Amino acid sequence: MSEKILSREQLLRQVAEWRRAGESIIFANGCFDLLHVGHVRYLRAAKALGGKLVVGINADSSVRQLKGQGRPLMPEDERAEILAALEVVDAVTVFPETDVSALLRAVRPDVQAKGTDYTADTVPERQVAIDCGGRVAIVGDPKDHSATELVRRLREKEEGCS
């Protein structure tokens, strides 16, 4: 397992160490089920905000609640390993909640980076990020890529081959 994949407790110790060294903390999150170019662009843009990039990924149970039966396609440990392999990612942690608010309160990032499917005013955890002393930044390319859409297209092709 990668040294970048951390439990919540390990992550909080690492964040404290980075802060002592003068680093800012950028936080991104999502399901990351089937990593695609939109994810890569989102994470690159988040990292470009400056500082250490922490990525929170939804646990398998919360992905099922958010996306429905049959998801995730890849288990959380594999999704975490793939994200940890990306050079722009400094730390990865898995969170069980369907909402990232508790993790945001614990990490208290300087910036919560969200994708372009949101605006600064529609980010669900916006107030949590602000209350914790951070700000919200919308980053990445237009939301033209989606794991849900990829899964739908693959299933249609599979049904067409039967």
Steps between C-alpha positions, in 0.01 A plus 500: 500500500618851424638723775263765365188304605424607855236433763321809627724505811817463292379771263440746783853442630642547149298818443626642831859422394450669161351806666797525739717501187298793360301306241141580412249217465284453193216250531319317218248221529280262305416139424769464230337182371667446161766766486462709184653810343254732678629370835862552395430856387309574822786374717767681297305826528452446873874443547574814298331701778823441697574284799448137589210325326292274722238287325206351687326210330161362588504152654325221309191523723456873439554460122216244498278747685589781258518311170278194554536123477786376287729782606780544567654299220835497681545450874613792715851365560564478125353846435723638777808328357437640152460854635807465720702407190432842349793738544275799581337322795677529836260298717187288460248404765176303481195640679183302578250787504299596189583864579858623546417755774641302794830447319515868405448596866785269600748603228406871489650555153603841376314428176227252416530436126182391325435416136322711245171320552468745793518874541651662808145548629372145436777297668308301765774537764581862415406637841696227679815593305449869581422431867828307520696800373531390139356596167343315208656496153337360187764329287541267204355486155130511411307200631506310168627177658324273745557150632121458513478582129788264418328219690171569318671491159690179584181330615321604181784355289496182707125459449543561127748212478265246661 
